[in-house]
Amino acid sequence: MEAGPVTIPARRATLAEQLSLRYIDPWLLAASLGLIAFSVLALTSAGRNEVAGQPDDFASRQAAYAVVGIALMVAVWRLDYTRLRDLRVSLYTTAIGLVLLALLFGATVRGADRWIELPFFSFQPSELAKLLLCLSVAGFAFELVRKRSRLGDTAVLLGLGLVPAGLVLLQPDLGTALVLIVGTLAVLFVAGVPWQHFAAIAAAAAVIGGAILTLGPAVGIDGIHDYQEDRLTAFLNPSEDPSGTSYQVRQSMIAVGSGESTGRGDESTQTELLFLPERHTDFIFAAIGERFGFAGAAMMTTLFALLLWRALRVMRLAHSFYGTLTAAGILAMLAFQLLVNVGMNVGIMPVTGIPLPLISYGGSSVLGSFLALGILQGIHVQAERRARRPSAYTPLPALPTSAGPSRSPR
Amino acid sequence: MRFAVVTGLVIAIVAVLLLRVWSLQVLSGEQYRALAEDNRIREIRLHPPRGEILDREGRVLVDNRSVVTLVLRPAELPKDPSARKRELVELADLLGLSYEEIRTRLRLDLPSQFGGEPIVLKEGLRRPLLFYLLEHQQRFPGVSVERAYVRRYRAGSLAAHVLGTVGEVSPGQLKGSRSGALEPGDVVGQSGVEQSYDRQLRGAAGELKVQVDALGRPKGELGNVPAGAGSNLRLSLDADLQATGEEALSETGKPSAFVAMNARTGAVLAMGSYPTFDLELYAKPRTPAEYRALAEDPDAPLLNRADQGGYPTGSSFKPLVATAALEEGLVAPDEIVYDGGSLTVGGVTFQNAGGAVNGSIDMRTALQVSSDVYFYRLGAEADAEGEHGDIQDWARSLGIGRQTGIDLPDEGAGLLPTPAWRDRLYRSEDNPYIDRPWTTGDNVNLSVGQGDLQVTPLQLATAYAAIANGGAVVTPHLGARIEGPGGRTVSRIRPPPRRRLPISDLTRGTVLEGMERAAMEPGGTSYPVFGGFPFAVAGKTGTAERGEGAEDQSWYGAIAPAGEPRIVVVATVEGGGFGVEAAAPVAARILERAFELEREAE
């Protein structure tokens, strides 16, 4: 046999390695999958007795969105998210463009231009804009706050959040606008913007808000739509008038309460006889509460708590400050949506039409949520890689021999 | 530090939500479960047909017809004011009503509206409209087409006062009913035997439990308690005799009334009051104006004068006084009293009607010719004190001044004047005619049925019946028996006499003989009417003064046949003048017909 050059066969990466499974946060993944499973389960029952003209099978469509979403999440976590910081201007421009698109070409559904009709489903751009805003504002904040802490910079950063929020408000979609502002504020907060700046923001908000509410109607400009005002005030006393918004909240509370400890199962009349409005989307928590009782509602909330805890942890573990800020924005948006949506379902928050991430039926929301989770996992993956192989990035100069693992990083 | 703040906020959010959910589901879960049940379960009250009312021969006087009604349930109308208006305008257009009218109806029924009680918008829908509404039910939430039973008066307005009306239960009646028996929207008897036998006629309401969705669409039946039909009421009333009596009344053209009653049992054979009213008016939804017109008519057509109208009786009261005087020993049957045309008591001179002088007469003749002076003397002798007096005590025992206990609502009690009553009213001497203490003159007036005395025709009939049957004060009654389906008797209505008075045969014979002579012998007050009668009648006229300017109240009370009394008839005519002129002919026609019918039956 002729001795040829020895070829060392390149060891092919396993599927697990390709998917960076070693480095992701399994608990975060478990919480995400648990929640989407919960959603499909809830829609299986809440989808019956449907009004004509709407999809017959919410559950299977939601499952399909989930599959696409999970694939997207995996794809995203494999990327090095830090590169996105360099793309912050494009990301921000895209976010604004998406929101404008919805405003200009959106289909009007129940008085709001939130959706863009696509061949397969109606796309709600603001769901994607949320994530893009987090990623870009975190990038800008990273720039500005690191160097100095001037009030002007803070104002600019805040403005970055207020512009898309304002555009979304024009749709009008008060809920998403609030989510965008909360995300922006969270990024600023974690970035270390001084307390005094937040005090100034609060004062400005109070003055402007007061002016809109008092002067606006006086000069004939309604700052907020009547129905928004109704919604915001109705929750204070839902049993007072049995119609409209407070009717919805009342029916939702009845649904949740009547679930008692273990739920009504197939006897969930509030949901099945259509007393519960929007039971696939905004009020799906009430449908879960009625069907599965406190056991189910508490389990879902606990899964959310787990998800938020892991998101907090990702925020702390991030190896780059950009990662920390992005995670903070995503975490804040998720927590805020949980608070407002579930709060609305149980009558302690105004009705603002915010979906419950991963639970409410809707492709845009599901895909947007999984993309955000992908970013969180990506932050975790990058942090884990560096934590487990510090040499790869910081070779110790004093030592001539490599003490690190034999494999090269790439 | 900032991580800690964010962590704290996240913990707070989760904690607040979990606590709230726990409080809703675990602490107040039962309460919300009940609300959810309220949401989905609609209870529909099923109204049974009301029992029929039959006369003594089984002829149907009142039954039911079923009508298709358009019912509006205010609670199920759209909540949105503009959507509600749109629906009501369209509905008004279909029904040929104006939107304003529908709104008025809604507002008229305000109390029911707050209870969410259904409002009958229209009865008797035409078929094309019915089908249109059924086909477009989705467009008219809160509107339903239902079958309902409405009273049908087979004999027109015959015996309107006796039969009475039905109508939606009033808030007061609701409060008075046993819990659960009545609900708003139920129809109950509002007068006549419809009211007094309401419980038997009404039947038992059933209930249908239906599950509905948020739009009120039925989604299956949860339970069904069928309604129990009401029992039928068989009256002692004879429709034929009733018609004769009512015709006789209407021919007088004056407010008037009559009663014909079995003298031994108190079973009322006929009872009428004129003017009368149209029962059909109450079977349809009526306007407030129509109702007011009836209620405020000066002739009071809704008043049943036979048991609610109290009048002085005039000489028709004399048989009662005679009975009292004979039993109390104030006078013997054959004792001769001189009637010189007048009697002076306490400085006041009382004269015979028409200035007659009857000479020496006994009790029988006094009744035959209706001598006032004879009875004035008895009145003066039987002077009264306090609540009592020979005449008062006997009159009260015979049923004057108190309800007879007939099975009709709101019976009048009349008025029996006594010294105590007069003295209670006495305040000053400013107006001696109407405000003065009791004097012997009052008793003298009472002895001939004048003055303050007020008696209903039914009371007089009861008193005559007691004299005729030898002392049993019967309880008049219209109901004979309650019948189940197919005429099966559920229960008989035979109220016992209120009391039995010790009236001796001598007293009874004397009074009846005097009354028979009054009717049957020349010189008797009602001989012109009854002289040629085929059977003997014992009767007494009455002509009561009703104050200056008003015409006299005309009365006639008859017991027949005189020898073996079976029937008592009393008639009275407001402003009819002499008893023999107006009231006696009415009584005569009723008696004639009664005996014709008796013969036919044999």
Interface residues (C-beta under 8 A of the other chain):
Chain A: N49 A186 F189 V190 G192 P242 S243 G244 Y247 Q251 M253 I254 A255 V256 G257 S258 G259 E260 S261 T269 Q270 L273 L274 F275 G289 E290 G293 F294 A297 A298 T301 F304 A305 L308 W309 L312 M315 R316 A328 L331 A332 A335 L338 L339 V342 G343 V346 G347 I348
Chain B: R2 F3 V5 V6 T7 L9 V10 I13 V14 V16 L17 L18 R20 V21 W22 L24 Q25 V26 S28 G29 E30 Q31 Y32 R33 L35 A36 E37 N39 R40 K79 D80 Q211 V212 D213 A214 L215 K219
